[in-house]
Amino acid sequence: MKLLLIFNPHAANGRAARLLPRIQACLEQFSELETLPTAYAGHARKLVSGSNLATFDGLIAAGGDGTLFEVLNGLYQHEREERVPLGLVPVGTGNAFARELGLLPGDWKKGIDIIAEGKLRPLDVGRVETNSEIFYFLNIIGLGFPVDAMTTAKKLKMFGNSAYTIAVIREIFRLKSYRLIIEINGKYIEERNVFVEISNTRYTGTSFLIAPHARVDDGLLDVTLVRELPRMRLLRLFPTIYSGRHVDFAEVSTCTASTIKIISPENCLLAPDGELYGETPVTVTCLRKDLEFFCPG
């Protein structure tokens, strides 16, 4: 097996860099390896889109959710027949998608073991179309409160896996709501919302079970809407996200759909897979079983 490793040395606030020799040594035990380190934001996407993938049997993203997002979007710059299976070595601050593979933060060696097994599984991919571009995600895309929390969390990376939790608590005290117009399964919803999350997988922020019933290969995206509510009510709701019990609150509604259109608010920043990227209005579509991924047997 010949693998292309895209490694983000800046992941986990720079702590990932010291793991590179060990990761390379493990991968080289069963594969011919080429390593391309990233140097700046957006570089992983550029490296993958500019690579001749025909010479490789797999593409590996080593970093957090943001690195995986960039690698995925670089891969989708290639024609479908040119795309190779994707794998993950989780060494970032946020590794929410890794939870779908049964990996906890720091389980980079187990991630390599999964790749070594060579078992592939076709996974759904989210396709996002804005007024100016198209991009893709594997995990989740949100707007409103998640964007506010993400913006704050990026300033708190020194707190590691706790950064997002701290950011959420801070943003609760600066709570804003948005006038939402959204089309789901042909039905229009108009209301004031704190946030919208569209999930392909169950977790966000590593530990938040935001979409407890989501499946990554069912051809559907799970939509979570939180209507306008008082700060104290949101403080009561917040701890339940760890267990997925937030879906039982009256202010929370959920559904599944293959296509979701967010019409309003306009020019609202989006948060796909741990990144701040794109803006509304937007159409989000599930591409069923569109990507081969190295998964546990």
Secondary structure as UniProt FT lines:
FT   STRAND          2..7
FT   TURN            9..10
FT   HELIX           11..19
FT   HELIX           20..27
FT   TURN            28..30
FT   STRAND          32..37
FT   TURN            41..42
FT   HELIX           43..49
FT   HELIX           53..55
FT   STRAND          58..63
FT   HELIX           65..75
FT   TURN            76..77
FT   HELIX           80..82
FT   STRAND          86..90
FT   HELIX           97..101
FT   TURN            105..106
FT   HELIX           108..117
FT   STRAND          120..129
FT   STRAND          134..137
FT   STRAND          140..144
FT   HELIX           145..153
FT   HELIX           154..162
FT   HELIX           163..172
FT   TURN            173..174
FT   STRAND          178..184
FT   TURN            185..186
FT   STRAND          187..199
FT   TURN            205..207
FT   TURN            212..213
FT   TURN            216..217
FT   STRAND          221..227
FT   HELIX           231..237
FT   HELIX           238..242
FT   TURN            243..244
FT   HELIX           245..248
FT   TURN            250..251
FT   STRAND          252..257
FT   STRAND          259..264
FT   TURN            266..267
FT   STRAND          269..272
FT   TURN            273..274
FT   STRAND          282..294
//
